[in-house]
Amino acid sequence: MKLFYFILLALNSISVLCQDGQLDPTFNPTINTDTYINAITTQDDNKILLGGGFNSIIRLNEDGSTDTSFDASNSVNGIARFIVVQNDQKIIISGGSSYYINRLNEDGSLDTSFNFSGENSISVINKVVVLDNGKIMIAGRFDKINNNLIEAVARLNSDGSLDSTFNLNLPPITSLRDMVIQPDGKIIIIGQNDESNQFKIFRRYLTDGTLDPTFNGDEEHYIYGVELQQDGKIMICGTFQEYNGITQYNVARLNNDGTLDTTFVSYNLPQNGSNYTIFDVSICNDGKYIINGGFSIYNDTPSNQIAKINSNGTIDNSFNIGTGPNNSVWETYIQEDEKILIGGIFTTYNGTSTNLIARLNNSILSINTNLIKGNFSFYPNPTQDVLFIESQEPIEIVKIYSLQGQLIIEGSSNRVDVSQLTTGLYFVQVSSNDKTSTKRFIKE
């Protein structure tokens, strides 16, 4: 218990010195380009992969220095719009160039076993999702893969060939910006039809490729991004000023059926109107959100290009960005330790030079992996009744602590009843074979 209080005290001391929203002083990137960054992800070893307007991808070490052991110069010849890392650490990149989608080995060399052929009809692939069975979902603007006609969404086999058993049968000249796959296999897509430009697309499809009639997506306004919460609710962002007839500016939370969750309110100034845009919304493990886009104020508070907002939509004033970035943030990525990577076309952050990429402190949340490394997993998070724990080693003791460090529950089962806890943030601590690991969870 004394150790636990010491850790909490250390975290509080660190948060004073490294305020949330400010530049992480341990991150010193050495990016030598004057273009932009619009794709960020990390590997299991915490190295950082970047894509953008430099016709390749770059890998940084955890401290921001360039990883010279990685070379994709002979594997990528175009703008990478999206990067995803498979469980085997191979890297899939997609974009709008001669390759459209490729797979690289961990060192950046081309994986020649990946047999994708998009022909010349493909314009861009904006989103890639690797499924649990190894197959790969892609979405963007295309109509032909491996000599097969297919519009905007396709499923590939693990070797890159087309899975011809799957087709959403979307109308010609459909262009998709984003896609998420629910745990039940349902597919949510957003975009528009470019042929007539008369209708937008925000739909959910069943696993067999048929339209889900129970989903009530608003197809009257532009939606740029979609993210799925662990509780099944859906976050969207874009340029909209209403959702299904209800006033809601640029960011919204939806129920699982696509209806508006009215417990979340967007606090954007109406006079910003269509000039106000949110490009991306990222979900933090504490139930809060990071938004980025083209704005300078949120909830009557100056917040340039990026903000952290609470679960009800109000701004989190503890996330202090100062003057923030001097230009647009196009991509946000939350690391496993909850620190925040941002990329775009900015060259300074709060007056400090940083070229296109920065990492922001999120120290209050860093207990997840910074000081106490977790070797177990748990679900669901957030939870209402039961917390299930999976561990690589036999579980000896499970303890639930309050945010203040008070021991509330103690046992040894991998099934913890938390139904009597009040709503809020808690710590779960698992001990096994003289090892102790702690992570956070949310009780709804």
Residue, then its C-alpha position, 0 to 999 in steps of 0.5 A: m500500500k505504501l508503494f502504491y501511495f508513493i507511485l500516486l505521489a510521484l505521478n502528481s509531482i510529475s504532472v506538475l512539472c510536465q503539464d498535460g497538453q504541453l510538449d513532452p521534453t523527452f521527445n525530440p524528433t529529427i524530421n527533415t521535410d517541409t511537407y506534412i504528416n497525416a499518418i501515425t502509428t506505433q509498433d510493439d517496441n514503441k517505435i513510431l511509424l510516420g506517413g505523409g507527403f514525402n513519398s515514403i514512410i519514416r520510423l522514429n525511435e521512442d525518443g523521436s530520433t530517426d531509426t536508421s535501421f528502417d529503410a522503406s525507400n525502395s518499397v514505397n513510392g507515394i503518399a501514405r495515407f494510412i499505416v497499420v501494423q499486423n500482429d506479426q509486425k509486418i506493416i501495411i501502408s495505403g494511399g493514393s499513388s502507384y502502389y495504393i496498398n503494400r505490405l512491408n517487412e519489419d525492416g521496411s523492405l517490401d513483402t513480396s508475398f503480398n499479391f495486391s493488384g488494383e489496376n489503374s482504376i484505383s484513386v486512393i485507399n483511405k482506411v485499412v483494418v486487419l481482421d482477427n482471421g488475418k483478412i484485410m478490409i480496405a475502403g476508399r475510392f476504387d472500382k477494380i481489384n485484381n481484374n474484379l469490379i468492386e466499389a469502394v470497400a473490399r475484403l482481401n485475403s491475408d496474401g493481398s488477393l481479393d476475397s471474391t465472396f464479399n461485396l457491399n455492392l455500393p453505387p458507382i463512383t463512391s468515395l469513402r473517407d473512413m470505416v470501422i468494424q464492430p466486434d460483431g463484424k458489422i461494418i460502418i462506412i462514411g463518405q459520399n457519392d462523387e458522381s452526382n454529389q447529391f448524397k452522403i454515406f453513413r451506413r452500417y452493413l451486416t457481416d454478409g454484406t447486406l445493409d443493416p436496416t436498424f442503423n439510423g445514420d444521418e446521410e445529409h451532412y459531411i462526416y469526416g471520421v468515425e471511431l468506435q468506443q468499447d461500450g459500443k457507442i460511436m463518435i463522429c466528427g466533420t463539418f456538420q451543424e446538425y444530426n438527424g435534425i438535432t443541432q450538433y456542431n462538428v462532433a457527436r456521440l451516437n448510440n449503437d443504433g446510430t441515433l444521437d446520444t443527447t448526453f454528449v453536447s458539442y460546445n462549438l460556437p455557432q458563428n463558426g458555422s461551416n468554416y469550423t471543422i474537426f478532422d479527427v476524434s480520438i478516444c482516451n482510456d478515461g472516457k475523454y476525447i482528443i479532437n483536432g481540426g481547423f478551430s481556435i476556440y471550443n466551449d468559449t475557451p481558446s484552443n488552437q487546432i486541438a482540444k481535450i474534451n470531457s465525456n459530456g462534451t465540455i472542454d477539459n481545462s486541465f489539458n493546457i496547450g498554451t497557444g498550441p500548434n501554429n497550423s493544422v493538426w491532421e492526425t492524432y494518435i494516442q500511445e499505449d502510455e496515453k501520451i499523444l502524438i500529433g502530426g500535420i503542417f505545423t512548425t511550432y507548438n506553444g512557441t517552440s519549434t517542432n517540425l510536423i510532429a510532436r508528442l504531448n504530455n498526458s501524465i495523469l493517464s500515464i499510470n497505465t504503462n509508464l510506471i507500472k507495466g501491465n502483463f494482463s488484459f481485462y474486459p469490458n472497459p468501461t464496465q457496468d457489472v463484471l470485470f474479466i481478467e486474462s493473464q499469461e500467468p496464474i492469478e494470485i491476488v486481484k485488488i481494486y483501488s479507488l483513484q485516491g488509492q483506497l483498497i475497495i475489493e480484494g480476491s483471487s478470481n479472474r471474474v470481479d463483481v464491480s456492480q456496487l461501485t459508483t461511476g468513475l475511474y478505478f485501478v485494477q491490480v493483479s499479482s502473479n508469481d511475485k509480479t504486480s501489474t496495475k491498469r485503469f478501468i472505468k465503471e459506468 
